[in-house]
Every structure is written in C-alpha cells, then in structure tokens.
Amino acid sequence: MEPDLSVEISGIKMKNPVMTASGTFGPKEYLPFVELNRLGALVVKTVTLKSRPGNPPPRLRETPCGVLNSIGLQNPGVKVFIKEDLPWLSQFDVPIIVSVGGETVEEYLKIIEFLNETKEISAVELNISCPNVKKGGIFFGVDPDEAANLTVKAKKISRFPLWVKLSPNVTDISLIAKVVEESGADAVSLINTIVGMAVDVKTFKPYLGGITGGLSGPAIKPIAVRMVWEVAKRVKIPVIGMGGIMNAHDALEFFLVGAKAVAVGTANLVNPKAVLEIISGIKKYMKEKGFKRMGEIVGKIII
C-alpha cells in the first residue's frame, strides 16, 4: 500500500506537504521542468498594491552554503497579478497561496480586498518578514503589537484563510507566532531569510545594490529547524517550515520538529526539479519506515 502524503492546512487539502516558497519559483518559467499539478501548493511571489521596480542591482551574491538576495519585492502590482497571472495559474489543480506585502496596514488591507473579488486562490500569506524593504515588512514582523494589529485587521476582512510568514530577525520568534495565532492567523510559515551583508574588499563597497540582503540556503537550515521546533511547541495552528531545504532529508527534519508542511525556496534556483524530488524522497522514506500517513512523522522528534 502506498503511503498517503496528503495534508490539510486551514481547510486546504493538499496532495502532499511540499510547496514552493514565495519569490523563488516562477511557474511559467519552471513549467517545462516541473509538473505543477504534483505540487502540494504554489506560493506566488509577493504582490504589493502598486508595481515595484525592486532594489538596485546587483541583487544576488553567492555565499558559502547559501545566497544573499536583495530583490526588493519587484512585482507588477495586485491588479496586474489578478488580471494576467491568476487566470493562467487557475488552469492547474494545485492550491494557490498569494503572498502579500505592504508598507502600511492600509496597503495590506487594500490588497486583500482586491483578492477577495477572486475565486482562484486558496489562502493569503501575510509577508511581514521580508528584510529587503526599508518600510513595512521588517517593521511589522519584529514588533508584536504591530504584528497583532495587522493580523487582526487582515483576518477580519479576508475571505480566505490567513497565513502569516514570520521573520527570524527577532529575539523570540515563538512569541510573535503566539501573538499572531491569538490575533486570528490560521497558520504560520517560517523562516524568511536572515539579514546579511557582503563587502568587496577590492572596491570597499557592498556587493549588493541594496547594501544588505536576505541570506537563504543550507547555511540557515539549522536555525530554521530550531525556530520551527520552538514555534510548534507554542502554537496550536499549523506550522509551515522553510529555510535551507535542499532535499527530502532536510524536509523530514522539519516534519519531525513539528512542521505540518514545508516550502522549498533556494533549492529551486539550483535544481528546477527540487520540489518533485523532495516529494518522491519523502514517499520513499515513508515506505522504507512503514509509515502510512504524514501524521505519523509530524512532531515525532525524540528528546
């Protein structure tokens, strides 16, 4: 008998617990390599109220075991997303999770109001943790009161389940997780990138046009696993783990510490088929261990 990889998060039924992380997977670009219908869910790149040009180049810098990025939420804006991207995405049998970002509470709410008029999406993910913008994201993500205020207001008007993506650039991420849970969040996802910096010793200048950037990749996985473990112990809502997942073994670590699903980011930049290989790897592991359902793995760490 084949193991059942399906999971349900905030009422959303997923074929498996593996999704793409926001901003790391262009569905149209990856279509020749990835059968999108096999994904657990597809999280689109963060949309904002109006179009954003993003940060000045250079925007990427490789580091040992990772990459620094300073993209700056470049996107065409929510109206263009709804008109041009959403109809194309709706042809696939996969839940669409829309990541939203703003510089004010009002911007977040206005975006959600636009999304409320659609029927193709399954959930909204509040990006309160992106370290690449000078306003908005990092401010909401590190302040419990601001995180709570935004979550309460967003939950009040959203027609869809509300996920909140947490920043690791805080003293106690489990505190923020608990606060947004109490404010109405249906799930939390973590971690986003860790703020980092690289300097060219020849020119004395930062490598990134935005000066600082978000560090992702294998280098941050131990930190992400620890934070997911801390959060999963403190909240009752589903936890979606991410941060340096490159293969099935990495994903399984997150499940064992309490994540109900995972999102794959930087691995997509290295291997377009990473998500599919991770799904297959989880299934193989479950067969070898005799597990029949994902619930037999989640939170089963022995300490």
C-alpha positions in Angstrom: 0.0 0.0 0.0 1.3 3.4 -1.0 1.8 5.9 1.9 -0.7 8.8 2.0 1.2 12.1 1.7 -1.9 14.3 1.7 -2.3 17.0 4.4 -4.9 19.6 5.2 -3.9 23.1 6.4 -6.6 25.6 7.4 -9.2 23.7 5.4 -7.0 23.5 2.3 -6.5 20.0 1.1 -3.0 19.3 -0.4 -1.8 16.2 -2.3 1.4 16.4 -0.3 3.0 18.7 2.2 5.6 20.3 -0.1 5.1 23.7 -1.6 7.2 26.4 -3.3 8.4 29.3 -1.3 7.4 32.8 -2.3 9.7 34.6 -4.7 11.8 31.5 -5.6 9.7 29.8 -8.2 8.3 31.3 -11.4 5.5 28.9 -12.5 5.7 29.9 -16.2 9.5 29.6 -16.3 9.5 26.3 -14.5 6.7 24.7 -16.4 9.0 22.9 -18.9 10.7 21.2 -15.9 8.0 20.7 -13.3 4.5 19.2 -13.5 2.8 21.8 -11.4 -0.2 19.6 -10.6 2.2 17.4 -8.5 2.9 20.3 -6.1 1.3 20.4 -2.7 0.7 24.1 -3.1 2.1 27.0 -5.1 3.0 30.2 -3.2 3.4 33.1 -5.6 5.9 35.9 -5.4 4.8 38.7 -3.0 2.3 41.1 -4.6 2.0 44.7 -3.5 -0.7 47.3 -4.0 1.2 49.1 -6.8 4.0 48.0 -9.0 7.5 48.0 -7.6 10.8 48.2 -9.5 12.7 46.5 -6.8 16.1 47.3 -5.4 19.1 48.5 -7.5 21.5 45.8 -8.9 23.5 43.8 -8.1 20.7 41.8 -6.4 22.3 38.4 -5.8 25.6 37.3 -4.2 26.6 33.7 -3.6 27.9 32.8 -0.2 29.4 29.6 1.3 26.3 27.3 1.6 23.8 30.0 0.6 22.9 33.1 -1.3 22.3 36.7 -0.4 19.4 38.4 -2.2 18.2 41.9 -2.4 15.4 41.8 -4.9 13.1 44.2 -3.1 9.7 42.8 -3.9 9.8 43.7 -7.6 6.3 42.9 -9.0 3.7 44.5 -11.3 1.1 45.1 -8.5 -2.0 43.3 -7.4 -4.3 44.5 -10.2 -1.9 43.1 -12.9 -1.5 39.9 -11.0 -5.2 39.3 -10.8 -5.8 40.2 -14.5 -2.8 38.5 -16.1 -1.3 35.9 -13.8 -4.2 34.4 -11.8 -6.2 33.2 -14.8 -3.2 31.3 -16.1 -2.5 29.8 -12.7 -6.1 28.7 -12.3 -5.7 26.0 -15.0 -3.7 23.9 -12.6 -5.1 21.6 -10.0 -3.0 23.0 -7.1 -3.8 25.4 -4.3 -2.6 28.9 -5.0 -1.3 30.9 -2.0 -0.9 34.6 -2.5 1.8 36.3 -0.6 1.1 40.0 0.1 3.3 42.8 1.3 2.8 46.5 2.1 4.3 49.5 3.7 1.2 50.3 5.8 -1.7 48.4 7.3 -4.0 50.1 4.8 -1.9 48.8 1.9 -2.2 45.2 3.1 -5.9 45.5 3.6 -6.5 47.1 0.2 -4.6 44.2 -1.5 -6.8 41.7 0.4 -9.9 43.5 -0.7 -8.8 43.1 -4.3 -8.1 39.4 -3.8 -11.4 38.9 -2.1 -13.0 39.5 -5.5 -11.3 36.5 -6.9 -12.2 32.8 -6.6 -9.0 31.1 -7.8 -6.8 31.4 -4.7 -6.9 29.2 -1.6 -5.1 31.4 1.1 -3.4 34.7 1.7 0.1 34.7 3.3 1.0 38.0 5.0 4.6 38.7 4.3 5.5 40.7 7.5 9.1 39.5 7.4 10.9 40.5 4.2 14.2 42.1 5.1 14.7 43.8 1.7 12.4 46.8 2.1 13.1 49.8 4.3 9.4 50.1 5.3 6.7 47.7 6.1 7.8 44.1 6.3 10.6 44.1 8.8 8.7 46.6 11.0 5.6 44.5 11.3 7.5 41.3 11.7 9.7 42.3 14.7 7.1 44.2 16.7 4.5 42.0 18.5 1.9 44.8 18.7 2.2 45.7 15.1 2.1 42.1 14.0 -1.0 41.6 16.1 -2.7 44.7 14.8 -2.1 43.8 11.2 -3.2 40.2 11.7 -6.4 41.1 13.4 -7.4 43.6 10.7 -6.4 41.3 7.9 -8.3 38.4 9.3 -11.4 40.5 9.8 -11.8 41.2 6.1 -10.1 38.2 4.3 -12.4 35.7 2.6 -9.6 33.3 2.6 -7.5 31.5 5.3 -4.8 33.8 6.6 -1.2 32.6 6.9 1.5 34.8 8.5 5.1 34.4 7.4 7.4 35.2 10.3 10.8 36.9 10.4 13.8 35.2 12.1 15.3 38.6 12.8 13.8 38.7 16.3 14.7 37.8 19.8 11.9 35.2 20.3 10.1 34.1 17.2 7.7 31.9 19.2 6.4 35.0 20.9 5.5 36.5 17.6 3.9 33.2 16.5 1.8 33.1 19.6 0.7 36.7 19.2 -0.4 36.2 15.6 -2.2 33.0 16.5 -4.2 34.8 19.2 -4.9 37.5 16.6 -6.6 35.1 14.2 -3.9 33.6 12.0 -4.8 30.2 10.6 -1.2 29.1 10.1 2.3 30.4 10.4 5.2 29.9 8.0 8.8 30.3 8.9 11.5 31.2 8.5 12.1 34.0 6.0 15.6 35.0 5.2 18.2 36.2 7.7 19.6 39.7 7.2 23.2 39.6 6.0 25.8 41.6 4.1 28.9 41.0 1.9 31.6 43.5 1.1 34.0 43.6 -1.8 37.5 44.1 -0.3 38.9 45.4 -3.6 36.4 48.2 -4.1 35.5 48.6 -0.4 31.8 48.6 -1.5 28.9 46.3 -0.6 28.3 43.6 -3.2 24.6 44.2 -3.2 22.9 47.3 -4.5 20.6 47.3 -1.5 23.6 47.0 0.8 22.1 44.3 3.0 20.1 41.3 1.8 18.4 38.2 2.9 20.5 35.1 3.5 18.9 31.8 2.4 20.1 28.3 1.6 21.7 25.4 3.5 23.5 27.8 5.8 20.3 28.8 7.6 18.7 25.4 7.9 19.9 24.6 11.5 18.5 27.9 12.6 15.2 27.3 10.8 14.8 23.9 12.2 15.4 25.2 15.7 12.9 28.0 15.3 10.2 25.7 13.8 10.7 23.4 16.8 10.2 26.3 19.2 7.1 27.6 17.5 5.5 24.2 17.0 5.7 23.7 20.8 4.0 27.0 21.5 1.1 27.3 19.0 -1.8 25.0 18.0 -2.2 26.3 14.5 -0.3 24.5 11.6 3.3 25.4 11.2 4.8 25.5 7.7 8.6 25.1 7.8 11.2 26.5 5.4 14.8 27.6 5.3 17.6 25.7 3.5 15.6 22.7 2.4 17.6 21.1 -0.4 16.4 17.5 -0.3 14.0 15.1 1.3 16.2 14.6 4.3 16.1 18.3 5.0 12.4 18.4 4.7 12.0 15.4 7.1 13.9 17.3 9.8 11.2 20.0 9.7 8.4 17.5 9.9 10.0 15.7 12.9 10.2 19.0 14.9 6.5 19.8 14.2 6.0 21.3 10.8 2.9 20.1 9.0 4.1 21.2 5.6 7.3 22.7 4.1 8.2 25.2 1.5 11.2 25.0 -0.8 13.0 28.1 -1.9 16.7 28.4 -2.8 16.9 24.8 -3.9 14.7 25.8 -6.9 17.4 28.1 -8.1 19.9 25.2 -8.1 17.7 22.4 -9.3 14.4 23.2 -11.1 13.1 19.7 -10.2 14.0 20.0 -6.5 10.4 20.1 -5.2 9.4 17.0 -7.2 12.5 15.1 -6.0 11.7 16.1 -2.4 8.2 14.8 -2.7 9.4 11.5 -4.1 12.1 11.3 -1.4 9.5 11.7 1.4 7.4 9.0 -0.1 10.4 6.6 -0.4 11.3 7.3 3.2 7.8 6.6 4.5 7.7 3.3 2.6 11.0 2.2 4.0 10.0 3.1 7.5 6.5 1.7 7.2 4.7 5.0 7.7 1.2 5.2 6.2 0.3 8.9 6.8 2.2 12.2 7.3 0.8 12.5 10.8 2.9 9.6 11.9 6.0 11.7 11.3 5.0 15.3 12.3 6.3 16.3 15.7 7.8 12.8 16.4 11.2 14.1 17.5 12.6 12.1 20.5 14.3 14.3 23.1 
